[in-house]
Amino acid sequence: MVSVFCVLILSFALRPGIVSIGPVLLHIRHDFGLTYSEASLLTSIPDVCMGLFVLCVPGISRRLGTDRTVLLSLLLLGIAMLLRAVTYSTNLFLFWTMLVGIGIAIAGALIGGWIKQHFPHESSFFMGIYAGGLSVGATLAAGTTSYISNAFGSWRFGVGFWFILALSAIASWLYLTRRFNAALGNTHRQDSKTAIALPWFNTRAWLLAIFFGLSQFIAYACLAWVAPWNSETHASNIPSGLVLSLFTLLLAAGSFAAGAVAGKSSDRRPWLALGMILTVAGFAGLAFSPTSFPSAFIVMIAFGQGVCFALGMTLPLDCTTTASEAHAWTMFVLCVGYMIAALGPLSFGFLRDWTGGFFGPFRMLLAVSSIMTAMIPLLKRPAPA
């Protein structure tokens, strides 16, 4: 139970560094005199970093070991979030934002393999806890950053406040590593230094990476545009900030449900199909009948993508047998996946400008979710060796 709690606290810290920018983006843009294109970098830079810098993780983890690498990445994340909040230089602000993305990329790439090593028979459950915690952290940042900023009279407090979660994540990680070091001796340190070859030429790895990437394409497009869509169209009577919080909260609920229920199944595909059916139905509603039940459509999409996110993080673990393999497959899926995900908000915004409305963007997300649904039969868990 303590391990579950520590994994949950650890995961809370890995999304507020990104999500906390959105609620106060207009204030940041005003203070730094940014154009809309420049302001968009504040949300796209971390996504790109989360994809690119995963490639650096094998070399770093071989030199330092998994435990120390995750610890240093959490320190980098906390320091970057704090310094970003107090800088008055545009270039430095973008630089600290880049370091936030790097810290998240390195920690996130290694935690999946660590879970595979220490909880081999409960990896789905713990990945569900981990994925749900990511969404809870995003929900906290989406729902309270504006209130914190208003309470202290500056967006800087709202953005910098979340470094506290990085400190709690460091404490949780130190507890976990000390506990399992004592239980396993040096075994995990030796394994963490084993050379990790990313599965660039493995068809199944590419399939998992593309599925995960399309899922995050949808999720980040919604995180960026659900609130503006609600504000511009007045689709619901719920304030836009609460709509975004509802979306992230349901993402967390779907992730927790996937870990608790789907984790007991040897075949993930029925649960992935359920998540995608909800997603397709939700986007079909927003694309063709957006004023009928908009809140219900958002709930369906968010819960469905929460299920797919947790299981998408678990699928690489299903295809591997050792912690080193799990690290490699997780890094590969995150690298390819987040590079695809970075295109989600940009594609949605481009179609919004080009079509002058939200019908086109939601049809695009409907098409992407349909492609994901068609991929599910290919995601069969490999037979044990």
Contacts in CASP RR format, 6 or more apart in sequence:
PFRMAT RR
TARGET T0000
AUTHOR 0000-0000-0000
METHOD contacts of the structure
MODEL  1
MVSVFCVLILSFALRPGIVSIGPVLLHIRHDFGLTYSEASLLTSIPDVCM
GLFVLCVPGISRRLGTDRTVLLSLLLLGIAMLLRAVTYSTNLFLFWTMLV
GIGIAIAGALIGGWIKQHFPHESSFFMGIYAGGLSVGATLAAGTTSYISN
AFGSWRFGVGFWFILALSAIASWLYLTRRFNAALGNTHRQDSKTAIALPW
FNTRAWLLAIFFGLSQFIAYACLAWVAPWNSETHASNIPSGLVLSLFTLL
LAAGSFAAGAVAGKSSDRRPWLALGMILTVAGFAGLAFSPTSFPSAFIVM
IAFGQGVCFALGMTLPLDCTTTASEAHAWTMFVLCVGYMIAALGPLSFGF
LRDWTGGFFGPFRMLLAVSSIMTAMIPLLKRPAPA
2 175 0 8 1.000
3 119 0 8 1.000
3 126 0 8 1.000
3 176 0 8 1.000
3 179 0 8 1.000
4 126 0 8 1.000
4 129 0 8 1.000
5 172 0 8 1.000
6 172 0 8 1.000
6 173 0 8 1.000
6 175 0 8 1.000
6 176 0 8 1.000
7 115 0 8 1.000
7 126 0 8 1.000
7 129 0 8 1.000
7 130 0 8 1.000
7 172 0 8 1.000
7 176 0 8 1.000
8 129 0 8 1.000
8 130 0 8 1.000
8 133 0 8 1.000
8 136 0 8 1.000
9 168 0 8 1.000
9 169 0 8 1.000
9 171 0 8 1.000
9 172 0 8 1.000
10 111 0 8 1.000
10 130 0 8 1.000
10 169 0 8 1.000
10 172 0 8 1.000
10 173 0 8 1.000
10 176 0 8 1.000
11 111 0 8 1.000
11 129 0 8 1.000
11 130 0 8 1.000
11 131 0 8 1.000
11 132 0 8 1.000
11 133 0 8 1.000
11 134 0 8 1.000
11 136 0 8 1.000
11 137 0 8 1.000
12 133 0 8 1.000
12 134 0 8 1.000
12 136 0 8 1.000
12 137 0 8 1.000
12 140 0 8 1.000
12 165 0 8 1.000
12 168 0 8 1.000
12 169 0 8 1.000
13 74 0 8 1.000
13 77 0 8 1.000
13 78 0 8 1.000
13 137 0 8 1.000
13 162 0 8 1.000
13 165 0 8 1.000
13 166 0 8 1.000
13 168 0 8 1.000
13 169 0 8 1.000
14 77 0 8 1.000
14 104 0 8 1.000
14 107 0 8 1.000
14 108 0 8 1.000
14 134 0 8 1.000
14 137 0 8 1.000
14 169 0 8 1.000
15 104 0 8 1.000
15 134 0 8 1.000
15 135 0 8 1.000
15 137 0 8 1.000
15 138 0 8 1.000
15 141 0 8 1.000
16 81 0 8 1.000
16 137 0 8 1.000
16 138 0 8 1.000
16 140 0 8 1.000
16 141 0 8 1.000
16 145 0 8 1.000
16 162 0 8 1.000
16 165 0 8 1.000
17 46 0 8 1.000
17 77 0 8 1.000
17 81 0 8 1.000
17 100 0 8 1.000
17 104 0 8 1.000
17 141 0 8 1.000
17 159 0 8 1.000
17 162 0 8 1.000
18 43 0 8 1.000
18 46 0 8 1.000
18 47 0 8 1.000
18 100 0 8 1.000
18 101 0 8 1.000
18 104 0 8 1.000
18 138 0 8 1.000
19 137 0 8 1.000
19 138 0 8 1.000
19 141 0 8 1.000
19 142 0 8 1.000
19 145 0 8 1.000
19 223 0 8 1.000
19 248 0 8 1.000
20 141 0 8 1.000
20 145 0 8 1.000
20 158 0 8 1.000
20 159 0 8 1.000
20 160 0 8 1.000
20 161 0 8 1.000
20 162 0 8 1.000
21 28 0 8 1.000
21 42 0 8 1.000
21 43 0 8 1.000
21 97 0 8 1.000
21 159 0 8 1.000
22 42 0 8 1.000
22 43 0 8 1.000
22 142 0 8 1.000
22 145 0 8 1.000
23 141 0 8 1.000
23 142 0 8 1.000
23 143 0 8 1.000
23 145 0 8 1.000
23 146 0 8 1.000
23 149 0 8 1.000
23 241 0 8 1.000
23 244 0 8 1.000
24 145 0 8 1.000
24 146 0 8 1.000
24 149 0 8 1.000
24 155 0 8 1.000
24 158 0 8 1.000
24 159 0 8 1.000
25 39 0 8 1.000
25 42 0 8 1.000
25 43 0 8 1.000
27 149 0 8 1.000
27 155 0 8 1.000
28 34 0 8 1.000
28 39 0 8 1.000
28 42 0 8 1.000
28 93 0 8 1.000
28 155 0 8 1.000
28 159 0 8 1.000
29 36 0 8 1.000
29 38 0 8 1.000
29 39 0 8 1.000
31 155 0 8 1.000
32 90 0 8 1.000
32 93 0 8 1.000
33 90 0 8 1.000
34 90 0 8 1.000
38 90 0 8 1.000
40 345 0 8 1.000
40 346 0 8 1.000
41 94 0 8 1.000
41 97 0 8 1.000
42 93 0 8 1.000
42 94 0 8 1.000
42 97 0 8 1.000
43 224 0 8 1.000
43 345 0 8 1.000
44 342 0 8 1.000
44 345 0 8 1.000
44 346 0 8 1.000
45 94 0 8 1.000
45 97 0 8 1.000
45 98 0 8 1.000
45 101 0 8 1.000
46 97 0 8 1.000
46 98 0 8 1.000
46 100 0 8 1.000
46 101 0 8 1.000
46 104 0 8 1.000
47 220 0 8 1.000
47 338 0 8 1.000
47 341 0 8 1.000
47 342 0 8 1.000
48 338 0 8 1.000
48 339 0 8 1.000
48 342 0 8 1.000
49 98 0 8 1.000
49 100 0 8 1.000
49 101 0 8 1.000
49 102 0 8 1.000
49 104 0 8 1.000
49 105 0 8 1.000
50 101 0 8 1.000
50 104 0 8 1.000
50 105 0 8 1.000
50 334 0 8 1.000
50 338 0 8 1.000
51 105 0 8 1.000
51 334 0 8 1.000
51 335 0 8 1.000
51 336 0 8 1.000
51 337 0 8 1.000
51 338 0 8 1.000
51 339 0 8 1.000
51 342 0 8 1.000
52 105 0 8 1.000
52 335 0 8 1.000
52 339 0 8 1.000
53 101 0 8 1.000
53 102 0 8 1.000
53 103 0 8 1.000
53 105 0 8 1.000
53 106 0 8 1.000
54 105 0 8 1.000
54 106 0 8 1.000
54 109 0 8 1.000
54 331 0 8 1.000
54 332 0 8 1.000
54 334 0 8 1.000
54 335 0 8 1.000
54 338 0 8 1.000
55 198 0 8 1.000
55 331 0 8 1.000
55 335 0 8 1.000
56 106 0 8 1.000
57 69 0 8 1.000
57 105 0 8 1.000
57 106 0 8 1.000
57 109 0 8 1.000
57 110 0 8 1.000
57 327 0 8 1.000
57 331 0 8 1.000
58 195 0 8 1.000
58 196 0 8 1.000
58 198 0 8 1.000
58 327 0 8 1.000
58 328 0 8 1.000
58 331 0 8 1.000
59 196 0 8 1.000
60 69 0 8 1.000
60 106 0 8 1.000
61 69 0 8 1.000
61 110 0 8 1.000
61 192 0 8 1.000
61 193 0 8 1.000
61 196 0 8 1.000
61 327 0 8 1.000
62 192 0 8 1.000
62 193 0 8 1.000
62 194 0 8 1.000
62 195 0 8 1.000
62 196 0 8 1.000
64 72 0 8 1.000
65 189 0 8 1.000
65 192 0 8 1.000
65 193 0 8 1.000
66 110 0 8 1.000
66 113 0 8 1.000
66 114 0 8 1.000
66 188 0 8 1.000
66 192 0 8 1.000
66 327 0 8 1.000
67 173 0 8 1.000
67 177 0 8 1.000
67 181 0 8 1.000
67 188 0 8 1.000
67 189 0 8 1.000
67 192 0 8 1.000
69 106 0 8 1.000
69 110 0 8 1.000
70 106 0 8 1.000
70 107 0 8 1.000
70 110 0 8 1.000
70 111 0 8 1.000
70 114 0 8 1.000
70 173 0 8 1.000
71 170 0 8 1.000
71 173 0 8 1.000
71 174 0 8 1.000
71 177 0 8 1.000
72 106 0 8 1.000
73 102 0 8 1.000
73 103 0 8 1.000
73 104 0 8 1.000
73 105 0 8 1.000
73 106 0 8 1.000
73 107 0 8 1.000
73 108 0 8 1.000
73 110 0 8 1.000
74 103 0 8 1.000
74 107 0 8 1.000
74 166 0 8 1.000
74 169 0 8 1.000
74 170 0 8 1.000
74 173 0 8 1.000
75 166 0 8 1.000
75 170 0 8 1.000
76 99 0 8 1.000
76 102 0 8 1.000
76 103 0 8 1.000
76 106 0 8 1.000
77 99 0 8 1.000
77 100 0 8 1.000
77 101 0 8 1.000
77 103 0 8 1.000
77 104 0 8 1.000
77 107 0 8 1.000
77 166 0 8 1.000
78 163 0 8 1.000
78 166 0 8 1.000
78 167 0 8 1.000
79 99 0 8 1.000
79 163 0 8 1.000
80 96 0 8 1.000
80 97 0 8 1.000
80 99 0 8 1.000
80 100 0 8 1.000
80 101 0 8 1.000
80 103 0 8 1.000
81 96 0 8 1.000
81 100 0 8 1.000
81 159 0 8 1.000
81 160 0 8 1.000
81 162 0 8 1.000
81 163 0 8 1.000
81 166 0 8 1.000
82 160 0 8 1.000
82 163 0 8 1.000
83 92 0 8 1.000
83 96 0 8 1.000
84 93 0 8 1.000
84 96 0 8 1.000
84 97 0 8 1.000
84 100 0 8 1.000
84 159 0 8 1.000
84 160 0 8 1.000
85 156 0 8 1.000
85 157 0 8 1.000
85 158 0 8 1.000
85 159 0 8 1.000
85 160 0 8 1.000
85 163 0 8 1.000
86 156 0 8 1.000
87 93 0 8 1.000
87 96 0 8 1.000
105 334 0 8 1.000
105 338 0 8 1.000
108 330 0 8 1.000
108 334 0 8 1.000
109 327 0 8 1.000
109 330 0 8 1.000
109 331 0 8 1.000
109 334 0 8 1.000
110 327 0 8 1.000
110 330 0 8 1.000
111 130 0 8 1.000
112 127 0 8 1.000
112 130 0 8 1.000
112 313 0 8 1.000
112 317 0 8 1.000
112 326 0 8 1.000
112 327 0 8 1.000
112 330 0 8 1.000
113 317 0 8 1.000
113 323 0 8 1.000
113 326 0 8 1.000
113 327 0 8 1.000
113 330 0 8 1.000
114 323 0 8 1.000
115 123 0 8 1.000
115 126 0 8 1.000
115 127 0 8 1.000
115 130 0 8 1.000
115 317 0 8 1.000
116 123 0 8 1.000
116 317 0 8 1.000
116 320 0 8 1.000
116 322 0 8 1.000
116 323 0 8 1.000
116 326 0 8 1.000
117 188 0 8 1.000
117 191 0 8 1.000
117 322 0 8 1.000
117 323 0 8 1.000
117 326 0 8 1.000
118 180 0 8 1.000
118 184 0 8 1.000
118 188 0 8 1.000
119 125 0 8 1.000
119 126 0 8 1.000
123 314 0 8 1.000
123 317 0 8 1.000
124 259 0 8 1.000
124 262 0 8 1.000
124 263 0 8 1.000
124 264 0 8 1.000
124 311 0 8 1.000
124 314 0 8 1.000
124 317 0 8 1.000
125 259 0 8 1.000
125 260 0 8 1.000
125 263 0 8 1.000
127 259 0 8 1.000
127 310 0 8 1.000
127 313 0 8 1.000
127 314 0 8 1.000
127 317 0 8 1.000
128 255 0 8 1.000
128 256 0 8 1.000
128 258 0 8 1.000
128 259 0 8 1.000
128 260 0 8 1.000
128 263 0 8 1.000
128 310 0 8 1.000
128 313 0 8 1.000
128 314 0 8 1.000
129 256 0 8 1.000
129 259 0 8 1.000
130 313 0 8 1.000
131 255 0 8 1.000
131 258 0 8 1.000
131 259 0 8 1.000
131 306 0 8 1.000
131 309 0 8 1.000
131 310 0 8 1.000
131 313 0 8 1.000
132 251 0 8 1.000
132 252 0 8 1.000
132 254 0 8 1.000
132 255 0 8 1.000
132 256 0 8 1.000
132 306 0 8 1.000
132 310 0 8 1.000
133 252 0 8 1.000
133 255 0 8 1.000
134 252 0 8 1.000
134 255 0 8 1.000
134 309 0 8 1.000
135 248 0 8 1.000
135 249 0 8 1.000
135 251 0 8 1.000
135 252 0 8 1.000
135 254 0 8 1.000
135 255 0 8 1.000
135 306 0 8 1.000
135 309 0 8 1.000
136 248 0 8 1.000
136 249 0 8 1.000
136 252 0 8 1.000
137 165 0 8 1.000
137 248 0 8 1.000
137 252 0 8 1.000
138 223 0 8 1.000
138 248 0 8 1.000
138 251 0 8 1.000
138 252 0 8 1.000
139 245 0 8 1.000
139 248 0 8 1.000
139 249 0 8 1.000
139 251 0 8 1.000
139 252 0 8 1.000
141 162 0 8 1.000
142 223 0 8 1.000
142 241 0 8 1.000
142 244 0 8 1.000
142 245 0 8 1.000
142 248 0 8 1.000
143 241 0 8 1.000
143 242 0 8 1.000
143 244 0 8 1.000
143 245 0 8 1.000
145 158 0 8 1.000
145 159 0 8 1.000
145 161 0 8 1.000
145 162 0 8 1.000
146 241 0 8 1.000
148 157 0 8 1.000
148 158 0 8 1.000
148 161 0 8 1.000
149 155 0 8 1.000
149 156 0 8 1.000
149 157 0 8 1.000
149 158 0 8 1.000
149 159 0 8 1.000
151 157 0 8 1.000
152 158 0 8 1.000
180 188 0 8 1.000
181 188 0 8 1.000
181 189 0 8 1.000
188 323 0 8 1.000
191 322 0 8 1.000
191 323 0 8 1.000
191 324 0 8 1.000
192 323 0 8 1.000
192 324 0 8 1.000
192 327 0 8 1.000
194 324 0 8 1.000
195 324 0 8 1.000
196 324 0 8 1.000
196 327 0 8 1.000
196 328 0 8 1.000
196 331 0 8 1.000
197 328 0 8 1.000
198 328 0 8 1.000
198 331 0 8 1.000
198 332 0 8 1.000
198 335 0 8 1.000
199 205 0 8 1.000
199 328 0 8 1.000
199 329 0 8 1.000
199 332 0 8 1.000
200 332 0 8 1.000
204 319 0 8 1.000
204 382 0 8 1.000
205 316 0 8 1.000
205 319 0 8 1.000
205 329 0 8 1.000
205 332 0 8 1.000
205 333 0 8 1.000
206 336 0 8 1.000
207 375 0 8 1.000
207 378 0 8 1.000
207 379 0 8 1.000
208 312 0 8 1.000
208 315 0 8 1.000
208 316 0 8 1.000
208 319 0 8 1.000
208 329 0 8 1.000
208 333 0 8 1.000
208 379 0 8 1.000
209 332 0 8 1.000
209 333 0 8 1.000
209 335 0 8 1.000
209 336 0 8 1.000
209 337 0 8 1.000
210 336 0 8 1.000
210 337 0 8 1.000
210 340 0 8 1.000
210 375 0 8 1.000
211 312 0 8 1.000
211 315 0 8 1.000
211 372 0 8 1.000
211 375 0 8 1.000
211 379 0 8 1.000
212 312 0 8 1.000
212 313 0 8 1.000
212 315 0 8 1.000
212 333 0 8 1.000
212 334 0 8 1.000
212 336 0 8 1.000
212 337 0 8 1.000
213 336 0 8 1.000
213 337 0 8 1.000
213 338 0 8 1.000
213 340 0 8 1.000
213 341 0 8 1.000
214 340 0 8 1.000
214 368 0 8 1.000
214 369 0 8 1.000
214 371 0 8 1.000
214 372 0 8 1.000
215 305 0 8 1.000
215 308 0 8 1.000
215 309 0 8 1.000
215 312 0 8 1.000
215 372 0 8 1.000
216 309 0 8 1.000
216 337 0 8 1.000
216 338 0 8 1.000
216 340 0 8 1.000
216 341 0 8 1.000
217 340 0 8 1.000
217 341 0 8 1.000
217 343 0 8 1.000
217 344 0 8 1.000
217 347 0 8 1.000
217 368 0 8 1.000
218 279 0 8 1.000
218 301 0 8 1.000
218 305 0 8 1.000
218 344 0 8 1.000
218 365 0 8 1.000
218 368 0 8 1.000
218 369 0 8 1.000
219 251 0 8 1.000
219 305 0 8 1.000
219 306 0 8 1.000
219 309 0 8 1.000
219 341 0 8 1.000
220 341 0 8 1.000
220 342 0 8 1.000
220 344 0 8 1.000
220 345 0 8 1.000
221 344 0 8 1.000
221 345 0 8 1.000
221 347 0 8 1.000
221 348 0 8 1.000
221 361 0 8 1.000
221 365 0 8 1.000
222 247 0 8 1.000
222 301 0 8 1.000
222 302 0 8 1.000
222 305 0 8 1.000
222 365 0 8 1.000
223 244 0 8 1.000
223 247 0 8 1.000
223 248 0 8 1.000
223 345 0 8 1.000
224 344 0 8 1.000
224 345 0 8 1.000
224 348 0 8 1.000
225 345 0 8 1.000
225 348 0 8 1.000
225 349 0 8 1.000
225 352 0 8 1.000
225 361 0 8 1.000
226 240 0 8 1.000
226 243 0 8 1.000
226 244 0 8 1.000
226 247 0 8 1.000
226 298 0 8 1.000
227 240 0 8 1.000
227 241 0 8 1.000
227 243 0 8 1.000
227 244 0 8 1.000
228 240 0 8 1.000
229 235 0 8 1.000
229 358 0 8 1.000
230 236 0 8 1.000
230 238 0 8 1.000
230 240 0 8 1.000
230 243 0 8 1.000
230 294 0 8 1.000
231 240 0 8 1.000
232 358 0 8 1.000
233 290 0 8 1.000
233 358 0 8 1.000
235 290 0 8 1.000
235 291 0 8 1.000
235 294 0 8 1.000
236 243 0 8 1.000
236 294 0 8 1.000
236 295 0 8 1.000
238 246 0 8 1.000
238 295 0 8 1.000
243 295 0 8 1.000
243 298 0 8 1.000
246 295 0 8 1.000
246 298 0 8 1.000
246 299 0 8 1.000
246 302 0 8 1.000
247 298 0 8 1.000
247 301 0 8 1.000
247 302 0 8 1.000
248 302 0 8 1.000
249 302 0 8 1.000
250 298 0 8 1.000
250 299 0 8 1.000
250 302 0 8 1.000
250 303 0 8 1.000
250 306 0 8 1.000
251 302 0 8 1.000
251 303 0 8 1.000
251 305 0 8 1.000
251 306 0 8 1.000
251 309 0 8 1.000
252 306 0 8 1.000
253 303 0 8 1.000
253 306 0 8 1.000
254 302 0 8 1.000
254 303 0 8 1.000
254 304 0 8 1.000
254 306 0 8 1.000
254 307 0 8 1.000
254 310 0 8 1.000
255 306 0 8 1.000
255 307 0 8 1.000
255 309 0 8 1.000
255 310 0 8 1.000
256 310 0 8 1.000
257 303 0 8 1.000
257 307 0 8 1.000
258 271 0 8 1.000
258 306 0 8 1.000
258 307 0 8 1.000
258 309 0 8 1.000
258 310 0 8 1.000
258 311 0 8 1.000
258 314 0 8 1.000
259 310 0 8 1.000
259 314 0 8 1.000
261 271 0 8 1.000
262 268 0 8 1.000
262 271 0 8 1.000
262 307 0 8 1.000
262 310 0 8 1.000
262 311 0 8 1.000
263 314 0 8 1.000
265 271 0 8 1.000
266 381 0 8 1.000
267 380 0 8 1.000
267 381 0 8 1.000
268 311 0 8 1.000
268 314 0 8 1.000
268 315 0 8 1.000
268 318 0 8 1.000
268 379 0 8 1.000
268 381 0 8 1.000
269 376 0 8 1.000
269 377 0 8 1.000
269 379 0 8 1.000
269 380 0 8 1.000
271 307 0 8 1.000
271 311 0 8 1.000
272 307 0 8 1.000
272 308 0 8 1.000
272 311 0 8 1.000
272 312 0 8 1.000
272 376 0 8 1.000
272 379 0 8 1.000
273 373 0 8 1.000
273 376 0 8 1.000
274 304 0 8 1.000
274 307 0 8 1.000
275 303 0 8 1.000
275 304 0 8 1.000
275 305 0 8 1.000
275 306 0 8 1.000
275 307 0 8 1.000
275 308 0 8 1.000
276 304 0 8 1.000
276 308 0 8 1.000
276 369 0 8 1.000
276 372 0 8 1.000
276 373 0 8 1.000
276 376 0 8 1.000
277 373 0 8 1.000
278 300 0 8 1.000
278 301 0 8 1.000
278 303 0 8 1.000
278 304 0 8 1.000
278 307 0 8 1.000
279 300 0 8 1.000
279 301 0 8 1.000
279 304 0 8 1.000
279 305 0 8 1.000
279 308 0 8 1.000
279 369 0 8 1.000
279 372 0 8 1.000
280 366 0 8 1.000
280 369 0 8 1.000
280 370 0 8 1.000
280 373 0 8 1.000
281 297 0 8 1.000
281 300 0 8 1.000
282 297 0 8 1.000
282 298 0 8 1.000
282 300 0 8 1.000
282 301 0 8 1.000
283 297 0 8 1.000
283 301 0 8 1.000
283 362 0 8 1.000
283 365 0 8 1.000
283 366 0 8 1.000
283 369 0 8 1.000
284 366 0 8 1.000
285 292 0 8 1.000
285 293 0 8 1.000
285 297 0 8 1.000
286 294 0 8 1.000
286 297 0 8 1.000
286 298 0 8 1.000
286 301 0 8 1.000
286 358 0 8 1.000
286 362 0 8 1.000
287 359 0 8 1.000
287 360 0 8 1.000
287 362 0 8 1.000
287 363 0 8 1.000
287 365 0 8 1.000
287 366 0 8 1.000
290 297 0 8 1.000
290 358 0 8 1.000
290 359 0 8 1.000
290 362 0 8 1.000
308 372 0 8 1.000
312 333 0 8 1.000
313 330 0 8 1.000
313 333 0 8 1.000
315 333 0 8 1.000
315 379 0 8 1.000
316 326 0 8 1.000
316 329 0 8 1.000
316 330 0 8 1.000
316 332 0 8 1.000
316 333 0 8 1.000
317 326 0 8 1.000
317 329 0 8 1.000
317 330 0 8 1.000
318 381 0 8 1.000
318 382 0 8 1.000
319 329 0 8 1.000
319 381 0 8 1.000
319 382 0 8 1.000
320 326 0 8 1.000
320 328 0 8 1.000
320 329 0 8 1.000
321 385 0 8 1.000
347 361 0 8 1.000
347 364 0 8 1.000
348 361 0 8 1.000
348 364 0 8 1.000
348 365 0 8 1.000
349 361 0 8 1.000
351 360 0 8 1.000
351 361 0 8 1.000
351 364 0 8 1.000
352 358 0 8 1.000
352 361 0 8 1.000
355 361 0 8 1.000
END
